[in-house]
Amino acid sequence: MTDADLPHSPERFSLWREVQDTRSRTRLGGVYYLLAWLLCWQFSAAPLQHLAVGSIGSAFFALLLAARLLHRPPEAGSETELQRWLDRHWGVILVSSVGWGLAHGWVLLAPDFQPSRLIATLATVAFSTAMTFNFSMRRRRAIIAILMLYLPGLLVLAVSPEGTRAELITLAFYFSYLLLALNRSHREYTNMLALELQLLEQRQRLDILSRTDGLTQLGNRYQFNNLFPAMCASAQRHGSELSLLLMDIDFFKRINDEHGHSVGDACLRAFGERMREFFRRDSDALLRLGGEEFGVLMPDTSMEQARQLAELFREDLANRGFELGGQHLPVTASLGLGRLDERDGGSAEAFFKRVDDALYRAKALGRDRLEMAGEEPGPASISPGGSS
């Protein structure tokens, strides 16, 4: 799974990570519960005489094993769905703990299971230790699970003859250690999760920075090179429309030469802001392709709709210009517009070249105009005033 596939919000990421950890750490637990019960049963004094109890216990732990393995988390669930999965899976974990706690108590009580006492007690210690270090993400639930594992055996030892007091005290002492270790393990898991989330957010910020033009805060050429072919392929696959508008600020070199590069940078920023005023749909991709060249990708937009927006933008720019540093700066732009169609043969490069040719045609025909890709050019007459 890539970073882009990971949940972005801290709350959802925390739940998603907890689901993944709970799922991976719970798979083998069911096997050992079943194995521990089978050992206790088979090493009892008379396994065949307790066939019913042994079979019921085996079926019970086998069913819980199947529940652990078959209960798969949602692939792309909401916070509610992730929380619901956790609650249900913890239900399986707690039922397993209750079941083993009762099994331990039964082994300690039943005379024929006396040879299996050590197996059952060691298994209880092992399961509670695993609960402490593997499921500390939910501290309260882990404490309840450990209590369910321990309490039946401790109660049986408490009412048993004096010979079991040493075992009772030892288990109680170890139980207190588990509670202390659980608190430490919970803090470590929380800190690890916070660090992982911080690293993920940093990688996401770096990814955004790598795709964003630092001056205008529009998408940069790198983003365009990744986005444009994908949008062309999507439009062709779904039979939808995709329009591309390319724009070049007229005589931008003159602005830099006459007013300085600081005013030139302010002009580029203002141009980006003006683009946001006119191309406001969330689906539109606004980009600075380099220097004074800009672009707008407009999915699900017909040629006529795109033409009207582009013409409104051009007219507004020519009429208003920019107010920069207390002075009015007249600015115009040349525009080329096209729509992905069969002439491109599914090629993003061919589509871009048609629109780019229309942009250069607009500059050759006098600038401050919109040219449509695919239309026959008029008489070329280079506008005076130098290059852009």
Secondary structure as UniProt FT lines:
FT   HELIX           3..5
FT   HELIX           10..26
FT   TURN            27..28
FT   HELIX           29..42
FT   HELIX           48..50
FT   HELIX           51..70
FT   TURN            75..76
FT   HELIX           79..109
FT   HELIX           111..116
FT   HELIX           117..134
FT   TURN            136..137
FT   HELIX           139..159
FT   HELIX           162..164
FT   HELIX           165..210
FT   TURN            214..216
FT   HELIX           221..238
FT   STRAND          242..249
FT   TURN            250..251
FT   HELIX           252..259
FT   HELIX           261..278
FT   TURN            282..283
FT   STRAND          285..290
FT   TURN            291..292
FT   STRAND          293..299
FT   HELIX           303..320
FT   STRAND          322..324
FT   TURN            325..326
FT   STRAND          327..329
FT   STRAND          333..339
FT   HELIX           342..344
FT   TURN            345..346
FT   HELIX           348..364
FT   TURN            365..366
FT   STRAND          370..372
FT   TURN            373..374
//
